[in-house]
Amino acid sequence: MKKLIITAALSILFVVFLFAQTKKKPVAKAKSAPVAQASIKNGEQVYKITCIACHQKDGGGVPRLNPPLIKTSYVNGDKTRLIQIVLKGLNQPIEIEGEEYANAMPAFAQLNDQQIADVLTYVRNSFGNKASAVTVAQVKAVRAKTK
C-alpha cells in the first residue's frame, strides 16, 4: 500500500513538474490599426504646398484670421465636417477655443481624394494631435454627397 501511495504521489509531482516546465505561448493582443506612415508623409507634402501659408508651419494659424490646427475639435472630431471644409472651403467666421477666426478658407476640391485623405491624416497626427486616419473611401463618399 505504501508503494502505491508513493508511486501515485511521485506521478502527481511528475505531472505538475511537466506542466510547470511548459511555456505558454504569448497570445497576440489585438492592436488598433496604426496610422499609415506613407499617408502622413504624403500629407505633409500636400500641407507644405497647400496649407502652410495660412495655418503656418507649426499648425498654429494666425490669430483672428486663420484657425490653429492644434488639438481642436474641428481637427480631431468629425471627419465628415473636416472633409467638407477642405472640399467646399469656409466663408464664415468660426469660433475655436473661444477665439473667432474670420479669414475665408478657399475650397480645395481640385485636390484628389488621396491627397485630401493624406493631408487630413497628416494634420490629425501632427501638431500634438493623435486621431484616426482619414481614408480615400471617406473622402470619396463626402465628395459624392457634396456635389
C-alpha positions in Angstrom: 0.0 0.0 0.0 2.9 2.4 0.8 4.4 1.7 -2.6 1.1 2.5 -4.3 0.8 5.9 -2.4 4.4 6.8 -3.1 4.1 5.9 -6.7 0.9 8.0 -7.0 2.5 10.9 -5.2 5.5 10.8 -7.5 3.3 10.5 -10.6 1.4 13.6 -9.5 4.6 15.5 -8.8 6.0 14.5 -12.2 2.8 15.7 -14.0 2.9 19.0 -12.0 6.6 19.4 -12.9 5.9 18.8 -16.6 3.2 21.4 -16.7 5.3 23.9 -14.8 8.1 23.5 -17.4 6.0 24.1 -20.5 5.9 27.7 -21.6 2.7 29.2 -22.6 2.8 30.9 -25.9 2.0 34.6 -25.7 -1.3 35.5 -27.1 -1.0 38.3 -29.6 -3.0 41.3 -28.5 -5.3 43.0 -30.9 -3.7 46.3 -31.9 -5.5 49.3 -33.2 -4.6 49.9 -36.8 -1.6 52.2 -36.8 -1.9 55.3 -39.0 -0.2 54.7 -42.3 3.1 56.4 -42.2 3.1 56.8 -46.0 -0.1 58.7 -45.8 1.3 61.0 -43.2 4.5 61.6 -45.2 2.5 62.3 -48.4 0.1 64.5 -46.4 3.0 66.6 -45.1 4.0 67.4 -48.7 0.4 68.4 -49.6 0.3 70.5 -46.4 3.6 72.3 -47.3 2.2 73.2 -50.8 -1.4 73.9 -49.9 -1.9 74.8 -46.2 1.2 76.2 -44.7 0.7 79.8 -45.8 -2.4 80.2 -43.7 -2.1 77.6 -41.0 1.7 78.0 -40.5 4.5 75.5 -40.2 3.6 74.7 -36.6 -0.2 74.4 -37.3 -0.7 77.4 -35.0 -2.6 79.5 -37.6 -2.8 83.3 -37.5 -4.6 85.0 -34.6 -8.1 86.2 -35.5 -7.5 85.2 -39.2 -6.7 81.6 -39.7 -7.5 79.0 -37.0 -5.0 76.7 -35.4 -4.9 73.0 -36.2 -3.6 72.1 -32.8 -5.9 69.8 -30.7 -9.1 71.4 -31.8 -12.5 69.6 -32.2 -12.5 70.6 -35.9 -9.3 68.6 -36.5 -9.8 65.7 -34.1 -13.6 65.5 -34.3 -16.0 64.7 -37.1 -14.1 63.6 -40.2 -17.0 64.4 -42.5 -17.1 68.0 -41.3 -13.3 68.3 -41.8 -13.5 66.8 -45.3 -16.4 69.2 -46.2 -14.3 72.2 -45.1 -11.5 71.1 -47.5 -13.8 70.4 -50.4 -16.1 73.4 -50.0 -14.0 75.9 -48.1 -15.3 78.0 -45.3 -16.7 81.5 -45.8 -18.0 82.4 -42.4 -16.3 83.3 -39.1 -15.8 80.4 -36.8 -15.0 80.2 -33.1 -12.4 77.8 -31.8 -11.3 77.7 -28.2 -13.1 81.0 -27.5 -11.4 82.9 -30.3 -13.1 84.0 -33.5 -11.3 83.5 -36.9 -12.7 85.5 -39.8 -10.5 84.8 -42.8 -12.2 82.8 -45.6 -10.7 79.4 -46.5 -10.9 78.6 -50.2 -12.2 75.3 -51.4 -9.6 72.7 -52.3 -11.8 70.4 -54.4 -9.1 70.3 -57.0 -7.1 68.0 -54.8 -7.8 64.4 -55.5 -9.3 62.0 -52.9 -5.9 60.6 -52.0 -4.3 64.0 -51.4 -7.2 65.1 -49.2 -7.1 61.8 -47.2 -3.3 62.2 -46.8 -3.3 65.8 -45.8 -6.1 65.4 -43.3 -4.4 62.3 -41.9 -1.2 64.3 -41.6 -3.0 67.1 -39.8 -4.9 64.7 -37.5 -1.5 63.2 -36.5 0.7 66.3 -36.2 0.9 69.4 -34.1 0.2 67.3 -31.0 -2.9 65.7 -32.5 -3.5 61.9 -32.3 -6.5 60.9 -34.3 -7.5 58.2 -36.7 -6.7 58.3 -40.4 -9.0 59.8 -43.0 -9.4 57.2 -45.8 -9.8 57.7 -49.5 -13.2 56.0 -49.3 -14.4 58.5 -46.7 -13.3 61.4 -48.9 -14.9 59.8 -51.9 -18.2 59.4 -50.0 -18.3 63.0 -48.8 -17.3 64.4 -52.2 -20.2 62.4 -53.8 -22.7 63.9 -51.4 -21.2 67.4 -51.7 -21.7 67.8 -55.5 
